[in-house]
């Protein structure tokens, strides 16, 4: 059975070079809570997304 991701929240932030390290830290330490964090860049801004695994 394939796990599905449900988008919980998205936050637009000013670009920060080390933001990927924060996202990696969150994914490693909160995986047992079925949360997945994503990071994308759009027009010079960072978009931080939180997903819940079902």
C-alpha positions as CSV (number, residue, x, y, z in Angstrom):
1,X,0.0,0.0,0.0
2,X,1.4,3.4,-1.0
3,X,1.5,6.2,1.6
4,X,-0.3,9.4,0.6
5,X,0.8,12.9,1.7
6,X,-1.8,15.4,2.8
7,X,-0.7,19.0,2.7
8,X,-1.2,20.6,6.1
9,X,0.4,24.1,5.7
10,X,2.7,26.2,3.5
11,X,4.7,29.2,4.6
12,X,6.5,31.7,2.4
13,X,9.8,32.9,3.9
14,X,12.7,35.1,2.8
15,X,15.4,33.0,1.2
16,X,17.9,31.5,3.7
17,X,20.9,29.6,2.4
18,X,20.8,26.9,5.1
19,X,17.0,26.4,5.2
20,X,17.5,22.9,3.7
21,X,19.5,21.9,6.8
22,X,16.5,22.9,9.0
23,X,14.1,20.9,6.8
24,X,16.5,17.9,6.9
25,X,16.7,18.2,10.7
26,X,12.9,18.3,11.0
27,X,12.4,15.3,8.7
28,X,14.9,13.2,10.6
29,X,13.6,14.0,14.0
30,X,9.8,14.1,13.4
31,X,9.4,11.1,11.0
32,X,7.9,9.0,13.8
33,X,5.0,11.5,13.9
34,X,4.3,10.8,10.2
35,X,5.2,14.4,9.2
36,X,7.2,15.3,6.1
37,X,8.7,18.7,5.5
38,X,9.4,20.1,2.0
39,X,11.2,23.1,0.7
40,X,10.9,24.7,-2.7
41,X,12.1,28.0,-4.1
42,X,9.8,30.3,-6.0
43,X,10.7,33.8,-7.2
44,X,13.5,34.2,-4.7
45,X,11.4,33.1,-1.7
46,X,11.5,29.8,0.1
47,X,8.3,27.8,0.4
48,X,8.2,25.6,3.5
49,X,5.5,22.9,3.3
50,X,4.3,20.4,6.0
51,X,2.7,17.2,5.0
52,X,1.0,14.4,7.0
53,X,1.6,10.8,5.9
54,X,-1.4,8.6,5.9
